[in-house]
């Protein structure tokens, strides 16, 4: 069994946490801090993508924040210093729905995210407000059941960024 490079592990964890902060803040500057310029984001069939490049990924998530009021949580994170996977929830408060899934991340030597593979808990069913695993007790496991309050600093940054996006 190989030993875990704790410094590398911390770098990878910070990058993915920063990615979720970038999504929640709708911040191109934050995306630039964690996504390699040629990053690729893959999705399940029928969902769209792949999204090629940092700008395309930022456009995607900023568009969701604008249209659906999207917010994301990291519900679980596992990292061995080489690979990292999270389980997440994507809340869409303006639409009254959310979807759960997981993502695997790939990184370059500097710890920038180079690829993301999204897996959904279920095929996206537009008839369901909550797309999640059937029979899995999210409440018992202390998962968020609604979009949490954003940190005031992130909320303020988000509003500034959305205003700037509306008037480039």
C-alpha positions as a Markdown table, in Angstrom:
| # | Residue | x | y | z |
|---|---|---|---|---|
| 1 | Unk | 0.0 | 0.0 | 0.0 |
| 2 | Unk | 1.4 | 3.4 | -0.9 |
| 3 | Unk | 1.6 | 6.3 | 1.5 |
| 4 | Unk | -0.6 | 9.3 | 1.0 |
| 5 | Unk | 1.1 | 12.6 | 0.1 |
| 6 | Unk | -0.8 | 14.8 | 2.6 |
| 7 | Unk | 0.4 | 18.0 | 1.0 |
| 8 | Unk | -0.9 | 17.0 | -2.4 |
| 9 | Unk | -4.1 | 15.7 | -0.9 |
| 10 | Unk | -4.7 | 19.1 | 0.8 |
| 11 | Unk | -4.0 | 20.9 | -2.5 |
| 12 | Unk | -6.5 | 18.7 | -4.4 |
| 13 | Unk | -9.2 | 19.2 | -1.7 |
| 14 | Unk | -8.7 | 22.9 | -1.7 |
| 15 | Unk | -9.0 | 23.0 | -5.5 |
| 16 | Unk | -12.4 | 21.2 | -5.5 |
| 17 | Unk | -13.7 | 23.2 | -2.5 |
| 18 | Unk | -12.6 | 26.3 | -4.5 |
| 19 | Unk | -14.5 | 25.0 | -7.5 |
| 20 | Unk | -17.7 | 24.7 | -5.6 |
| 21 | Unk | -17.1 | 28.2 | -4.1 |
| 22 | Unk | -16.6 | 29.5 | -7.7 |
| 23 | Unk | -19.9 | 27.9 | -8.7 |
| 24 | Unk | -21.8 | 29.4 | -5.7 |
| 25 | Unk | -20.2 | 32.8 | -6.1 |
| 26 | Unk | -20.7 | 32.8 | -9.9 |
| 27 | Unk | -17.1 | 34.0 | -10.1 |
| 28 | Unk | -15.0 | 33.8 | -13.2 |
| 29 | Unk | -12.0 | 34.8 | -11.1 |
| 30 | Unk | -12.5 | 31.9 | -8.8 |
| 31 | Unk | -12.9 | 29.5 | -11.7 |
| 32 | Unk | -9.6 | 30.7 | -13.0 |
| 33 | Unk | -7.9 | 29.9 | -9.7 |
| 34 | Unk | -8.9 | 26.2 | -9.8 |
| 35 | Unk | -9.7 | 25.1 | -13.4 |
| 36 | Unk | -7.0 | 24.6 | -16.0 |
| 37 | Unk | -7.7 | 26.6 | -19.1 |
| 38 | Unk | -8.4 | 23.4 | -21.1 |
| 39 | Unk | -10.4 | 21.7 | -18.4 |
| 40 | Unk | -13.2 | 19.3 | -19.7 |
| 41 | Unk | -16.4 | 18.6 | -17.9 |
| 42 | Unk | -18.2 | 15.4 | -18.9 |
| 43 | Unk | -21.9 | 14.6 | -18.2 |
| 44 | Unk | -24.2 | 11.6 | -18.6 |
| 45 | Unk | -26.0 | 11.1 | -22.0 |
| 46 | Unk | -28.8 | 13.5 | -22.7 |
| 47 | Unk | -27.6 | 16.2 | -20.3 |
| 48 | Unk | -25.3 | 18.2 | -22.5 |
| 49 | Unk | -21.6 | 18.5 | -22.9 |
| 50 | Unk | -18.9 | 17.8 | -22.7 |
| 51 | Unk | -18.0 | 21.4 | -21.9 |
| 52 | Unk | -14.6 | 22.2 | -23.3 |
| 53 | Unk | -12.5 | 24.8 | -21.5 |
| 54 | Unk | -12.7 | 26.8 | -18.3 |
| 55 | Unk | -14.8 | 29.5 | -20.0 |
| 56 | Unk | -17.4 | 27.1 | -21.2 |
| 57 | Unk | -17.7 | 25.5 | -17.7 |
| 58 | Unk | -17.9 | 29.0 | -16.1 |
| 59 | Unk | -20.6 | 30.0 | -18.6 |
| 60 | Unk | -22.6 | 26.8 | -17.8 |
| 61 | Unk | -22.7 | 27.3 | -14.0 |
| 62 | Unk | -23.1 | 31.1 | -14.1 |
| 63 | Unk | -26.0 | 30.6 | -16.4 |
| 64 | Unk | -27.6 | 28.2 | -13.9 |
| 65 | Unk | -27.1 | 30.7 | -11.1 |
| 66 | Unk | -28.8 | 33.4 | -13.2 |
| 67 | Unk | -31.7 | 31.2 | -14.4 |
| 68 | Unk | -32.4 | 28.9 | -11.5 |
| 69 | Unk | -30.7 | 30.5 | -8.5 |
| 70 | Unk | -28.5 | 27.4 | -8.3 |
| 71 | Unk | -26.4 | 26.5 | -5.3 |
| 72 | Unk | -24.2 | 23.5 | -4.8 |
| 73 | Unk | -23.1 | 21.5 | -1.7 |
| 74 | Unk | -20.3 | 19.0 | -1.3 |
| 75 | Unk | -22.1 | 16.2 | 0.7 |
| 76 | Unk | -19.1 | 13.8 | 0.8 |
| 77 | Unk | -15.5 | 14.0 | -0.3 |
| 78 | Unk | -12.9 | 11.3 | -0.6 |
| 79 | Unk | -9.3 | 11.9 | -1.6 |
| 80 | Unk | -6.2 | 9.7 | -1.5 |
| 81 | Unk | -3.8 | 12.3 | -2.7 |
| 82 | Unk | -4.0 | 11.2 | -6.4 |
| 83 | Unk | -7.7 | 11.0 | -7.1 |
| 84 | Unk | -10.7 | 12.8 | -5.6 |
| 85 | Unk | -14.4 | 12.2 | -5.7 |
| 86 | Unk | -17.3 | 14.1 | -4.2 |
| 87 | Unk | -21.0 | 13.5 | -3.8 |
| 88 | Unk | -22.9 | 16.7 | -4.4 |
| 89 | Unk | -26.3 | 18.3 | -4.5 |
| 90 | Unk | -27.3 | 20.9 | -7.1 |
| 91 | Unk | -30.2 | 23.0 | -5.7 |
| 92 | Unk | -32.3 | 25.0 | -8.1 |
| 93 | Unk | -34.4 | 27.1 | -5.7 |
| 94 | Unk | -36.2 | 29.2 | -8.4 |
| 95 | Unk | -37.4 | 25.9 | -9.9 |
| 96 | Unk | -38.2 | 24.2 | -6.6 |
| 97 | Unk | -36.0 | 21.2 | -7.5 |
| 98 | Unk | -32.6 | 19.6 | -6.9 |
| 99 | Unk | -30.5 | 16.8 | -8.3 |
| 100 | Unk | -27.8 | 14.7 | -6.6 |
| 101 | Unk | -24.8 | 13.0 | -8.1 |
| 102 | Unk | -21.0 | 12.5 | -7.8 |
| 103 | Unk | -18.0 | 13.7 | -9.7 |
| 104 | Unk | -14.5 | 12.4 | -10.2 |
| 105 | Unk | -11.7 | 15.0 | -10.7 |
| 106 | Unk | -8.4 | 14.8 | -12.5 |
| 107 | Unk | -5.6 | 17.3 | -11.8 |
| 108 | Unk | -2.4 | 18.6 | -13.3 |
| 109 | Unk | 1.0 | 18.7 | -11.5 |
| 110 | Unk | 0.1 | 22.1 | -10.0 |
| 111 | Unk | -3.2 | 20.9 | -8.6 |
| 112 | Unk | -5.4 | 22.6 | -11.2 |
| 113 | Unk | -8.5 | 20.7 | -12.2 |
| 114 | Unk | -8.1 | 19.3 | -15.7 |
| 115 | Unk | -11.2 | 17.0 | -16.0 |
| 116 | Unk | -14.5 | 16.4 | -14.2 |
| 117 | Unk | -16.7 | 13.4 | -14.8 |
| 118 | Unk | -20.3 | 13.9 | -13.5 |
| 119 | Unk | -22.5 | 11.0 | -12.6 |
| 120 | Unk | -26.1 | 11.5 | -11.6 |
| 121 | Unk | -27.9 | 9.6 | -8.9 |
| 122 | Unk | -30.7 | 9.0 | -11.5 |
| 123 | Unk | -31.6 | 10.0 | -15.0 |
| 124 | Unk | -32.8 | 13.5 | -14.9 |
| 125 | Unk | -36.6 | 13.3 | -14.6 |
| 126 | Unk | -38.2 | 16.7 | -15.2 |
| 127 | Unk | -41.4 | 15.5 | -13.5 |
| 128 | Unk | -39.6 | 15.1 | -10.1 |
| 129 | Unk | -38.7 | 18.1 | -8.0 |
| 130 | Unk | -36.0 | 16.0 | -6.3 |
| 131 | Unk | -33.8 | 13.8 | -8.4 |
| 132 | Unk | -32.0 | 11.5 | -6.0 |
| 133 | Unk | -31.4 | 7.8 | -5.2 |
| 134 | Unk | -34.6 | 5.9 | -4.6 |
| 135 | Unk | -35.0 | 4.7 | -1.0 |
| 136 | Unk | -31.8 | 6.4 | 0.3 |
| 137 | Unk | -32.5 | 8.3 | 3.5 |
| 138 | Unk | -30.8 | 11.6 | 2.9 |
| 139 | Unk | -32.3 | 13.2 | 6.0 |
| 140 | Unk | -31.1 | 10.5 | 8.3 |
| 141 | Unk | -27.6 | 10.9 | 6.9 |
| 142 | Unk | -27.7 | 14.7 | 7.5 |
| 143 | Unk | -27.7 | 15.7 | 3.9 |
| 144 | Unk | -29.1 | 19.2 | 3.1 |
| 145 | Unk | -32.8 | 19.0 | 2.1 |
| 146 | Unk | -33.0 | 22.5 | 0.8 |
| 147 | Unk | -30.5 | 25.1 | -0.4 |
| 148 | Unk | -28.6 | 26.4 | 2.6 |
| 149 | Unk | -28.1 | 30.0 | 3.4 |
| 150 | Unk | -25.1 | 31.3 | 1.5 |
| 151 | Unk | -22.2 | 32.9 | 3.5 |
| 152 | Unk | -22.9 | 36.7 | 3.4 |
| 153 | Unk | -19.6 | 37.4 | 1.7 |
| 154 | Unk | -20.2 | 34.8 | -1.0 |
| 155 | Unk | -23.8 | 36.1 | -1.5 |
| 156 | Unk | -22.4 | 39.7 | -1.9 |
| 157 | Unk | -19.8 | 38.5 | -4.3 |
| 158 | Unk | -22.4 | 36.5 | -6.3 |
| 159 | Unk | -24.6 | 39.5 | -6.7 |
| 160 | Unk | -21.6 | 41.7 | -7.9 |
| 161 | Unk | -20.6 | 39.0 | -10.3 |
| 162 | Unk | -24.1 | 38.5 | -11.7 |
| 163 | Unk | -24.5 | 42.2 | -12.1 |
| 164 | Unk | -21.2 | 42.4 | -14.0 |
| 165 | Unk | -22.2 | 39.3 | -16.2 |
| 166 | Unk | -25.5 | 41.1 | -17.1 |
| 167 | Unk | -23.6 | 44.2 | -18.3 |
| 168 | Unk | -20.2 | 43.0 | -19.7 |
